[in-house]
Amino acid sequence: MAKLFEQIDVGGLSLANRIVIAPMCQYSAEDGAMTDWHLIHLGQLALSGAAALTIEATAVSPEGRISYGDVGLYDDRTEAAMQRVIDGVRRWSDMPLIIQLAHAGRKASTAKPWHGGAQIAPTAPNGWQTVAPSALPFESHENAPIALDRAGLDDIRKAFVDAARRADRVGLDAIQIHAAHGYLLHEFLSPLSNRREDEYGGSLENRMRFPLEVFDAVRAAFSPDKAVTVRVSGTDWVEGGWTVEETAILAAELEARGCAAIHVSSGGLDPRQTIPVGPSYQVPLANKVKQAVSIPVIAVGLITDPHQAEAILQAGEADAIAIARGVLWNPHWPWHAAAALGAAVKAPPQYLRSEPRGAGRVLQEMKP
């Protein structure tokens, strides 16, 4: 049997195969609240045959949103909107649902990507003042963030806890903490964005301190029988920045604290980054992390072909594969991967008759 379609356990969450849909921002919320777009978008992906679906970066506070169109989970209104979407998806799919909890830090207060994605000034409509470990803007011409003081750190930690409890209440199966792509927790990790002179800056131990505190707080607030995972950037791709060796150390620290899996991406912290983009370009980062931990490591990044994904797993470079834009382009990518590798996936009974003659038994009935 293809390894891509073997079962895997992630912190007590049993996944039917090793294909995970990565979080993808939709910039379609209204004042932080999910809309019908999220219902049809997530509903479509929940029928894909993947093992789990990760809800897009969900801000733990209004100021933690990347843009004014981002989803939040920080009050009763945003919780109710998410509950409605989750209930709608679960009516037709039994796919495990994971939420990525995030704070955008200095990369917050931006326009939607299709409107250019530029930072919006605090005094302009749909803009607000950003915060970060240090008062260093992402781009030199942007409005500088305010460096977080102790009270600010406490507030953000509490916001992650509150969001974790809300995620538990709406019935989500796992949490992924976003510590990648240049957002707040990654900003603490990298010496390029963290110039603090207190116990949260300087040494690697100090730069890891706040992200680890957030993990501990979320882990304590979420149901003990549900998984908490972390997404990291394996490197900044900038000289003097966060490195894969440091990522491996962080991953080991997270495992010791009860982290159920590490999802390895890269970049996003500094506009000077030079990324060698190509098929599987981030897999070596995942492989380096895998050598440091015993928990599952998930690889992502231009993994587009089923045989490519299978080869990564067979080589032991990662334990699971995440797909993102590829599943937007082809919402049934796991179906076609199963057909290519001689495996089977679950599909709704309404779709079973779509299986081509001669394809074998690729599709098995999903029972929500």
N, C-alpha and C positions, 0 to 999 in steps of 0.2 A: 504493500500500500504506500502511496506517496506520503512523504512526511508532512507535506503541506496540509494534508487532510487527516492527520492524526490528532486525537484529542490532547489537550493540554490543560493543566490546572494552574490557575493564577490566584494565589492567595485564597483558595477555597472556591473560586469561581471556575466552574468547569466549562471549557470552551470546546465546541464540537470539532473545530479545525484550527488552523494557525494563521488565519487571515483576519486581521482586525482593521476596521475602517477608522482612520485617523480623524481627529477633529479638524473641521474646516469652517472658518468663519463665514457667515452668510450676510452680515451687515444689514439684516432685515428685521431687527427688533424695533419695537416702538417704546421709547423711553425705558429700555432694558427688558421689556416684556416680549416673550415669544409670540409669534403671529401664525396665521394659517400657512404662511410660507414654510415655517419650520415643521408644521404637521405634514405637509405633502413631501417636503424634502427628506425629513427623517423617516417618514413612512415608506418612501420609495427605497431608501437604503436598507431599511429593516427587512426588506424582501429579497435582498441581494444574495443570500447564501453565505455571507461572511459569518464569522464566529461571534463577533461583538461589534457594536456601533458606539463610537465616542462622540458625544455632543460637543459642539464647538466651544472654544474658549469662552467661559462664562465668568463674567466679572463678579468679584465678591463685594464690590462697592461701586457706586456710580462713577467715581473718579478713576476706577480701575479698568473701565472699558477702553478698548483701543479706539473706537469711534462711537459716535452717538447712535449708530445702528447696531451696536453689539448687544448680545444677550447678557442679562444679569440675573443673579439669584441673591438678592440682598434685602428684600422686604416681602410682605404678604402678597402684594400685587404681582411681583415677578414670580413668586412661588406658585401662585394660582395659575398664572399663564403657562408655566412649565408643566404643572400637573395636568392641565387640559391636553397639552400636546403628548405627554407621556401616556396618558390614558388612551388617547386616540391611536397611538402607535401600537400599544400593547393589546388593543382589541384584535389586531390582525397578525401580530408577530410575537414570537417568544424569544427573539434575539436578546441577549443581555445588553443592557444600556449602561454606558459609562459616561460620566460628566467630567470635563476638564475645567477645573477651577483655576482662575487666573487673576492677576493684577498687571496691567500694562505698564505701570511705572512711567518713565519719561517718554515712552512711545504711545502714550494715551492722547486723547483730544485731537483726533485726526478726522479728515474727511473720508467718506467711503472710497474704496479703491477706484470705482468707475467714475468718481468725481475728482480723481487725481491723488487722493490719499495723503495730501499735505497736512502738516500740523495746523490746527485751528487755534488762534490766539485766545487767551482766557477771556478777553472782553468781547469776543465775537460770538454771534449766535452759534449754538451747538459746541462751544468750546469751554474749557475749564483749565485751571491751574494744575499742572502735573507735579508729581512727587517722585523722588528717587533716592538712592543711597547718598549721592552727592549732587551738588548743583551743577551738573554737566549735561548740556543738551545732547540729544542724539546727533543732530546736525548743528553745525556752528551758528547758523543763522536763526535757529529756532529759539522760542522762548525757553529759558532755562527752568528746569524743575526745582522745586524746593527740596532741600536735603531733609530727610525725615529725622525728627527728634525722637526721644524715647516714647513720648505720648503717641506720636504718629505710628511708630513701630507696633506699639500695643494695640492701637486701633485696627491696623491691617491684620495683625494676627487674630484678633477677635472676629474680624470680618470673615476670614477664612473659616474659623470655627462655626460661625453662624451659618455660612453657606453650606458647610458640610452637614450640619444638622438639618437644614432644609432639603438637601439632596437625599438624605436618609428618609425624610418624611414623604417625599414624592415617590419613593420606591426605587431609586436608582441602584444599580447592582454594584457599582464600584466608582471610585474617584481617581482621576489622574490630576496631580498637581503640576501646573505649568511652570517649569523652571528653565525654559529655553527661549530662543528666538529674540533675545534682547529685552524681554519684559522684566518686571520688577525683581523676581527672585534670581534670574540670570544676572541682572545688573549688580546684585550683591556679590555674586560669585566672581565676576570678572574684574581684574585690577584695572582694566581700561575705563570702567564706569564707577568703580568703588574706590574713592580716595579718602575714605573715612580714617580718622585717627583714634577712634574709640575701639571697643572690643568687637565691633562689627566690620572692621576694615584692617587692611595690612596683610597679615599672614593668611595662608590658606585656611587654617582653623578658624580664624576670625571671619573671613569672607563667607565661609560655609555656615556660620552660626545662625543667622536669621532664617535662611531657607530650611535648615534642620529644625529650628524652633517651630516654624510653620508646619513642617511635616508632623512633628510630634503632636502639635495641637490638633491638627486635622485627624490624625490617627486616633487620638483619644476621644474625639467628638463623634466619630463615625462608628456605626455598628461594628463590633469586634469580629463578627463573622463575615464582613465584607472587605474587599480588597481596597487598599490605597496604593497607587502607583505614582511614578514621577516621570515627566518628560524632561529631558535635558538636551542642551546643545553640547555635542562632544568636543567642539572647538569653536573659537571665534573666527578662525581663518585670518587672524591678524597677528603680526609679531608682537609679543609681549602681552597677549591676551590669554583668555581661558584655554586650557589645553586638554587633550584627551587623557593625559596622565592624571591630571587633577580630576577629570570626570570619573575615572576609575576609582579614585580615592573617595569621592563623594558617593558613588554608587555603593561601595562597601559600607560606608557609614549609614546610608539609607537602609540597606539590607539589615544591618544590626539593629535598627530601630523598628523593623517590621514592615518595610516596604515590600510589596508583592511582586513588582516588576519594574524594569527600567526601559523607557522608550527613548532611543537615541536618534536625535536629529542633529542639526548643527547651524551655526551662524546666527545672524539677525541682530547682533549687538552693536556693530560698528560699520558705518558706511564704507570704510576702507577695505572691507573683507574681499578676499580673492578666493572664490570657491571653484574648485575643479569639477564643475558639474558634468556628470555623465552617468550612464547606467550603473547603479549600485554604489555611487560615489561615497555614500555615508556608511556603507557596510563595514569597512575597516574600523570605523569608530565603534560601532556596535560590538565587533569582535574583540576589540581591546577591553571594553567594559565587561564583556562576557568572561574574560579571563580572571576578572576580579571578584565575581559574585557567583552565587549558585542559584539565584532567582532567575526567572525568565527575562531575557533581553529581546526587545523588539526592534527590528531594523526597518528603516523607512527611507525613501528618496529614490525616485526614478527606478523603482522595481515594477516593471510593467508587463513582463512576460511570465506565464506560469512556470516554465522550465527554469527561468532565471531565479524565481523565488524558491523553487525546489532545490536548486543547486546550492543556494545560500544555506538552507537548512541542512542539507546533506553534508555540507562541509563543516557544520558546527559553528558557523559564524554568528548565528542568531537562533533564537528559539521560536520566533513568530515574525510575521511580515505585516507591516501596515501599508495600506494603500489609501490614497486621498484623491487627487485630481483624476487618477485613472478610473476610479469608480464613478466619478461624475460623468466622464466621457462614456463609460460602459457600465451602467448600473448593475449588470449581471456578470461582472468580471469573474466572481467566484464560480458561477455556473460553467463558464467557458473554461476556467482553469480545471475544474473537476473533469470535464469532458476530455481535456488535453492530457490529463494525468491518470485517467482511468479510475476516478473516484466518484463520490456522490455527495450532494448537498441537499439541504432542505429547501423546499419551495412551497408557496401556498397552493392549495388544491386547485384554485382558479387558474393557475398557470401550468399545471402539469401537462396539459395537452400540447404545450408549445415545444416539447422535447422532440427533436427531429427523428424520423424513422432511422433505425440503424445506429443511433447514438448510444444504445444501451440504457441502463437505469441510472442516469445521471441525477435526475430529480426525484427526491423523496418527499413525501407529504409533510408539511409543517403543521403542527398542531398548537395554535396559540392558547 
